Amino acid sequence: MPDYLAVNPEYSGEIIRNPGMGMVYVLRGARPIRFHEIDPDAWFLREKLTDKIEVSIPWCLLEPAEGKYNWNHDQWEGCFNSWKDAGYKVALKVRGMATRGTLYDDGTPQWVFDAGAKFIDENIASYCKTEEKKRRIPVYWDPVYLKKAANLINALGERYNGKDFVEFVQIAHMGQWGEMHVSDHSPLKPWLEAGFSLERYSEAHKFIIDEYLKAFPDTELSQALGEPIWGQTTFADIEDIVSYLVSKKIMLKFGGLGDNWHYRGVASDPFIDDELLEYFDAYYPTVRLYYENAGFLRPKNVMDSALAHHASYWGRGGESTGLGMPYETSPNNYIFRYVAANIGYRLWLKQIVYPGQVKQNEQITVHCKWKNMGSAPCYRDFNILLSLCDNKGNTLFTHQHTPSKPSSSIAWNKNCVVNEEIPFKISGIKNGDYMLCIGMQDAKKPERKIALAMKNDLGGCVYNIGGIKIN
């Protein structure tokens, strides 16, 4: 019986960048900033806070004429290809309605309405520039609108489904900004005259969801949650849609974290509605949660709200104008660092017990104790890799192990401890002294290894545990 060593690897609080979690920089504006336009010494590049960006574009700019796609538009691939080429993952969003609507090239293309889709022209003098009196908004349950939107969604899927550089795709054809708001700051009467009902709205939204699911079977999807008619309906009115999203494993997004949005003085947590908390607490074991602080940055306790309620992603929203600012000149930037170091899953090998000496072909067992130090479960299956490396860090032997409790399960939730026994034999390697190393890789994409929240990375997410002798 070999003598066993107990090692307690040191936890690392450093920022880690893994698939399915992290900060997301949201690039906005008429000409979103390109990667090469950022000062290489900009604080967010220097500190490597994230490897993910999000881009969004109004439908009318991407498809100015039916079936004619401007993929290389300045607000689309003309921007995000520079980030993709720099190694960033990209979240994609095409908005059926943005802020100002069709009349100002900020929403559904006019040709959709020319084809017969119904629309409403809302008064917006108090919402946008004073000379802009109307904004044209689609009637989202109109069959022509739904058909034309489905054609676009299909084209997006043909171009982007399953691409490694795509982190996720946002469902954004229902409501303003894709956040489910059919109308805000508007009288309800024209929408009732156009046939609005919660049932009709829900049916149309589920149609859009299904179209995205068909177009993106190999890509994660996200839906921002919101009340259909602001001030007239509540989150309780979208319960069937939320349940449908969860049943399809679609990520839930909350675009408006902070007491400057959605706080009505009744929430038990002063920064998020009780209704939303109920959704997040009920559904986080099944789907990821994505929070965006769409207003100005808030203090640390706002970010704690997101982390306490199992956030996998967090985006500041509208921060593109400040990406090049030195850290020292923007005192709120500590929020970025704080969130990046705590969000999503952060797997730490808390203890490992293994034999210090092993004979060739001898059956041994390694005992591991893992802990998730992050804010959310993994939602993906990762396999454990035990490796033997020489003193130069070259991997000479690897054993792959599938955890008995899948890492996608709630057993690996935040603050959970998972005990795992790994039986294996070492063979085909010369006798001598080696380093025992550990790592994790995506079960579906073995080439993708994930970073662990621990020290002694030899490079390539291979972590040195300690010495082992083969004789």
C-alpha positions in Angstrom: 0.0 0.0 0.0 1.7 3.3 -1.1 2.0 6.2 1.3 -0.5 8.9 0.5 0.2 12.7 0.6 -2.4 15.3 1.5 -2.0 18.6 -0.4 -4.1 21.7 0.0 -3.6 23.8 -3.1 -3.6 27.6 -2.6 -6.8 29.4 -3.6 -6.3 32.1 -6.2 -8.6 35.2 -6.1 -7.3 36.2 -9.5 -9.7 36.9 -12.4 -10.4 33.9 -14.5 -11.9 33.8 -18.0 -13.9 30.7 -18.8 -16.8 29.8 -21.2 -20.3 30.3 -19.9 -19.4 33.1 -17.4 -17.7 36.4 -16.8 -18.0 40.1 -17.6 -19.3 41.2 -20.9 -18.4 44.6 -22.4 -21.4 46.0 -24.3 -20.4 48.0 -27.3 -22.9 50.6 -28.4 -23.3 53.6 -30.6 -23.3 54.5 -34.3 -19.7 53.2 -34.6 -18.7 50.8 -31.7 -15.1 50.9 -30.9 -12.7 48.4 -32.5 -10.2 46.4 -30.6 -7.2 48.0 -32.3 -8.5 51.5 -31.5 -8.1 50.8 -27.7 -4.9 52.0 -26.0 -2.9 48.8 -25.3 -2.3 50.1 -21.8 -6.0 50.7 -21.1 -6.9 49.4 -17.7 -9.4 46.8 -18.8 -6.9 45.3 -21.3 -4.0 45.5 -18.8 -5.9 43.8 -16.1 -7.4 41.2 -18.5 -10.8 41.5 -16.9 -12.7 39.7 -19.6 -12.5 38.0 -23.0 -16.1 38.7 -24.0 -17.9 41.6 -25.7 -21.5 42.1 -26.8 -22.6 43.8 -30.0 -26.1 44.8 -31.0 -27.6 46.3 -34.2 -31.1 47.5 -35.3 -32.6 45.1 -37.7 -33.0 47.8 -40.4 -29.2 48.3 -40.6 -28.4 44.6 -41.0 -31.2 43.9 -43.5 -31.9 47.2 -45.3 -33.7 45.4 -48.1 -35.5 42.0 -47.8 -33.0 39.2 -48.1 -30.0 41.6 -48.6 -27.8 41.4 -45.5 -25.1 44.0 -44.7 -23.0 41.6 -42.6 -20.0 43.9 -42.7 -21.9 46.9 -41.3 -19.8 49.2 -39.0 -22.0 48.2 -36.0 -21.8 44.5 -36.8 -19.0 42.4 -38.2 -17.2 45.6 -39.2 -16.8 46.0 -35.5 -16.7 42.7 -33.8 -14.4 40.9 -36.2 -11.5 43.0 -34.8 -12.4 41.7 -31.3 -12.9 38.1 -32.5 -9.5 38.2 -34.2 -8.0 39.4 -30.9 -9.3 36.2 -29.2 -12.6 37.6 -27.7 -15.9 35.8 -27.6 -18.8 37.7 -29.0 -22.5 37.9 -27.8 -24.8 38.8 -30.7 -28.0 40.8 -30.6 -30.2 42.1 -33.5 -33.0 44.4 -32.2 -36.4 44.5 -33.7 -36.9 47.7 -31.9 -34.4 50.0 -30.3 -35.1 53.5 -28.8 -36.2 55.7 -31.7 -37.7 53.2 -34.1 -38.0 52.8 -37.8 -38.3 56.4 -38.8 -34.8 57.0 -37.5 -33.1 53.8 -38.7 -33.4 52.3 -35.2 -35.6 49.3 -35.4 -37.7 47.3 -37.9 -37.0 48.1 -41.5 -39.7 50.1 -43.4 -39.9 47.3 -46.0 -41.5 45.1 -43.4 -44.4 47.5 -43.0 -44.5 48.1 -46.8 -45.2 44.3 -47.0 -48.2 44.7 -44.8 -47.0 44.5 -41.2 -49.0 46.7 -38.8 -47.3 49.4 -36.7 -48.0 52.1 -34.2 -46.5 55.6 -34.3 -46.0 56.7 -30.7 -45.4 60.3 -29.5 -41.9 60.6 -28.3 -41.2 64.3 -27.8 -40.3 63.7 -24.2 -38.3 60.6 -24.9 -35.9 61.7 -27.7 -34.9 64.9 -29.4 -37.7 67.5 -29.3 -37.9 67.7 -33.2 -38.6 63.9 -33.3 -42.3 63.7 -32.7 -43.0 60.1 -33.6 -41.4 56.7 -33.4 -42.6 53.7 -35.4 -43.0 50.5 -33.5 -44.0 47.1 -34.9 -47.2 45.3 -33.7 -45.2 42.3 -32.5 -47.9 39.8 -32.9 -48.6 40.8 -36.5 -48.2 37.7 -38.8 -46.2 39.6 -41.4 -43.8 40.9 -38.8 -43.4 37.4 -37.4 -42.7 35.9 -40.8 -40.1 38.4 -41.8 -38.4 38.2 -38.4 -38.3 34.4 -38.7 -36.5 34.8 -42.1 -33.9 37.0 -40.5 -33.4 34.7 -37.6 -32.9 31.8 -40.0 -30.2 33.8 -41.9 -28.5 34.6 -38.6 -28.5 30.9 -37.7 -27.0 29.9 -41.0 -24.1 32.3 -40.5 -23.4 32.1 -36.8 -24.8 28.9 -35.2 -22.2 26.8 -33.6 -19.3 29.2 -34.3 -16.7 29.0 -31.6 -16.3 32.8 -31.3 -20.1 33.2 -30.5 -20.6 33.2 -26.7 -24.4 33.5 -26.9 -27.1 35.0 -29.0 -29.8 37.2 -27.5 -33.5 36.9 -28.5 -34.4 40.4 -29.4 -37.5 40.6 -31.6 -40.1 41.1 -28.9 -40.3 44.6 -27.4 -38.1 47.6 -27.1 -34.4 46.7 -27.0 -35.5 43.0 -27.1 -36.5 43.4 -23.4 -40.1 42.4 -23.8 -41.5 46.0 -23.4 -44.1 46.4 -26.1 -44.6 50.0 -25.0 -43.4 52.3 -22.3 -44.1 56.0 -21.8 -47.1 55.6 -24.1 -50.9 55.5 -23.8 -52.2 51.9 -23.8 -55.2 52.7 -26.1 -53.5 52.3 -29.5 -52.0 48.9 -28.4 -55.4 47.6 -27.3 -56.9 48.8 -30.6 -54.1 46.8 -32.3 -55.2 43.7 -30.5 -52.9 43.6 -27.5 -53.6 40.9 -25.0 -51.3 38.9 -22.8 -52.4 35.7 -24.5 -51.6 37.0 -28.0 -48.4 38.6 -26.8 -47.3 35.3 -25.2 -48.2 33.3 -28.3 -46.1 35.6 -30.6 -43.2 35.6 -28.2 -43.1 31.8 -28.0 -43.1 31.7 -31.8 -40.0 34.0 -31.9 -38.4 31.8 -29.2 -39.0 28.7 -31.3 -37.5 30.3 -34.4 -34.3 31.1 -32.5 -34.2 27.6 -31.1 -34.4 26.2 -34.7 -31.8 28.6 -36.0 -29.3 28.1 -33.1 -29.5 24.5 -32.0 -25.7 24.6 -31.1 -25.5 28.0 -29.5 -26.7 29.3 -26.2 -29.6 31.8 -26.2 -30.5 34.6 -23.8 -33.7 36.5 -23.2 -33.9 39.8 -21.4 -37.0 39.9 -19.1 -39.4 42.8 -18.8 -43.0 43.8 -18.3 -45.0 43.9 -21.6 -46.6 47.3 -20.9 -44.5 49.3 -18.5 -46.7 50.5 -15.6 -49.7 48.5 -16.8 -48.4 44.9 -16.4 -46.0 43.2 -14.1 -43.5 40.4 -14.1 -46.3 38.1 -12.9 -47.9 38.6 -16.4 -45.0 36.9 -18.1 -44.7 33.8 -15.9 -45.7 31.4 -18.7 -43.1 32.9 -21.0 -40.4 32.6 -18.3 -41.3 29.0 -17.6 -41.2 28.4 -21.4 -37.7 29.9 -21.6 -36.5 27.8 -18.7 -37.9 24.6 -20.2 -35.8 25.3 -23.3 -32.7 26.1 -21.2 -32.5 29.7 -22.4 -30.6 32.1 -20.2 -32.5 34.8 -18.4 -31.3 38.4 -18.5 -32.2 41.3 -16.2 -31.3 44.6 -18.0 -31.5 47.1 -15.2 -29.7 46.2 -12.0 -29.8 48.9 -9.4 -32.3 51.1 -7.5 -32.4 53.5 -10.4 -34.3 50.9 -12.3 -37.2 48.6 -11.2 -37.2 49.6 -7.5 -40.6 50.6 -6.3 -39.9 50.7 -2.5 -41.3 47.2 -1.8 -38.3 44.9 -2.5 -36.8 43.0 0.3 -33.5 43.6 -1.4 -33.3 47.3 -2.1 -31.8 46.8 -5.5 -33.9 44.1 -7.2 -37.6 43.5 -7.4 -39.1 40.7 -5.3 -40.7 39.3 -8.4 -37.4 38.9 -10.1 -35.8 37.4 -7.1 -38.4 34.7 -7.1 -37.6 33.9 -10.7 -33.8 33.8 -10.1 -34.0 31.8 -6.9 -36.4 29.3 -8.5 -34.7 28.9 -11.9 -30.9 29.4 -11.4 -30.4 25.6 -10.9 -31.5 25.1 -14.5 -30.4 28.2 -16.5 -27.8 30.9 -16.4 -28.5 34.4 -15.3 -27.2 37.5 -16.9 -27.4 40.9 -15.2 -26.8 44.3 -16.8 -26.5 47.6 -14.9 -28.0 49.7 -17.6 -27.7 52.9 -15.7 -24.7 54.4 -14.0 -22.4 52.2 -11.9 -23.6 51.5 -8.4 -21.8 50.7 -5.2 -20.5 47.3 -4.2 -23.7 46.2 -2.5 -25.5 46.4 -5.9 -23.0 44.0 -7.3 -23.3 41.8 -4.3 -27.0 41.5 -5.1 -26.1 40.0 -8.5 -23.5 37.7 -7.1 -25.8 36.6 -4.2 -28.4 35.6 -6.8 -26.2 33.4 -8.9 -25.1 35.6 -11.7 -23.1 33.9 -14.5 -22.7 37.0 -16.6 -22.6 40.7 -15.8 -22.4 43.7 -18.2 -22.1 47.4 -17.4 -24.1 48.5 -20.4 -23.1 51.5 -22.6 -19.5 51.5 -21.4 -17.8 51.7 -24.8 -16.9 55.4 -24.5 -14.8 54.7 -21.4 -12.9 51.6 -22.4 -9.7 53.5 -23.0 -9.8 55.4 -19.7 -6.9 54.8 -17.2 -8.1 52.9 -14.2 -7.0 55.8 -11.9 -9.3 58.3 -13.6 -12.5 56.3 -13.2 -12.9 55.5 -9.5 -15.9 53.2 -10.1 -13.8 50.8 -12.1 -13.1 48.8 -9.0 -16.6 47.4 -9.6 -15.4 45.8 -12.8 -12.5 44.1 -11.0 -14.7 43.0 -8.1 -17.3 41.4 -10.3 -14.8 39.8 -12.6 -13.1 38.1 -9.7 -16.3 36.6 -8.3 -18.9 36.1 -11.0 -19.8 32.7 -12.5 -18.2 29.4 -11.5 -14.8 29.4 -9.8 -13.7 25.8 -9.2 -11.0 25.3 -6.6 -9.3 22.0 -5.7 -9.4 22.5 -2.0 -7.6 19.2 -1.2 -6.1 16.3 -3.0 -4.8 13.1 -1.4 -2.5 10.9 -3.6 0.4 8.4 -3.4 3.8 9.9 -3.4 5.3 6.7 -5.0 3.6 4.5 -7.6 4.6 1.4 -9.4 3.9 0.9 -13.1 0.4 -0.5 -13.8 -0.5 -0.3 -10.1 -4.1 0.5 -9.4 -4.3 3.6 -7.3 -7.0 6.1 -6.2 -6.7 9.9 -5.9 -9.1 11.6 -3.6 -10.2 15.2 -4.5 -12.2 17.7 -2.7 -13.5 20.5 -4.9 -15.3 23.8 -4.0 -17.0 26.3 -6.2 -16.0 29.7 -4.9 -17.9 31.7 -7.5 -21.5 32.9 -7.7 -23.2 30.3 -9.9 -23.2 26.7 -11.0 -21.2 25.6 -14.1 -24.1 24.4 -16.2 -21.6 22.5 -18.3 -20.0 19.1 -18.0 -16.3 19.1 -17.4 -14.0 16.2 -17.0 -11.0 16.0 -14.6 -7.6 15.5 -16.1 -4.7 14.0 -14.0 -1.4 14.4 -15.7 2.3 13.6 -15.1 4.7 16.3 -16.3 8.4 16.5 -16.5 10.4 19.3 -14.8 10.0 21.4 -18.0 6.2 21.2 -17.8 5.8 18.8 -20.7 2.8 16.4 -20.3 3.9 12.8 -20.6 0.8 11.0 -19.3 -2.9 11.9 -18.9 -5.8 10.2 -17.3 -9.3 11.6 -18.0 -12.0 11.1 -15.4 -15.8 11.9 -15.6 -17.0 13.1 -12.2 -19.6 10.9 -10.5 -21.6 14.1 -9.8 -21.7 15.9 -13.2 -20.3 19.5 -13.0 -23.4 20.7 -14.7 -25.5 19.6 -11.7 -26.5 21.7 -8.7 -24.0 19.6 -6.7 -21.3 22.0 -8.0 -23.2 25.2 -7.1 -21.5 28.1 -5.3 -20.0 27.2 -1.9 -20.7 23.5 -2.5 -18.0 20.9 -1.7 -17.7 17.9 -4.0 -15.7 14.8 -3.0 -14.4 12.8 -5.9 -12.4 9.6 -6.1 -10.4 9.0 -9.2 -9.1 5.4 -9.7 -6.5 4.9 -12.4 -3.2 3.2 -13.5 0.0 4.8 -14.7 1.6 3.0 -17.6 3.8 3.6 -20.6 6.1 6.1 -18.8 9.7 5.7 -17.7 10.5 5.4 -14.0 11.5 8.6 -12.4 10.4 11.7 -10.6 7.5 13.8 -12.1 5.0 16.5 -11.2 1.4 15.4 -10.6 -0.8 18.0 -12.3 -4.5 18.5 -12.5 -6.9 20.3 -14.8 -10.4 20.3 -16.3 -11.7 20.2 -19.9 -15.0 20.6 -21.6 -16.6 17.2 -22.0 -18.0 18.1 -25.4 -15.0 20.1 -26.6 -11.9 18.4 -25.2 -9.7 21.0 -26.7 -11.2 23.6 -24.4 -9.6 23.5 -21.0 -10.9 25.8 -18.2 -9.1 27.9 -15.7 -9.3 26.9 -12.1 -9.3 29.2 -9.1 -5.9 28.0 -7.8 -2.2 28.8 -8.1 0.7 27.0 -9.9 -0.6 27.0 -13.4 2.2 25.6 -15.6 0.5 27.1 -18.6 -2.6 25.9 -20.6 -4.7 25.5 -17.5 -2.4 22.6 -16.2 -1.9 23.0 -12.4 1.1 21.5 -10.5 0.0 19.6 -7.4 3.3 18.2 -6.2 5.9 15.5 -6.8 5.3 11.9 -7.6 7.8 9.1 -8.1 7.3 6.2 -10.6 9.3 3.0 -9.9 
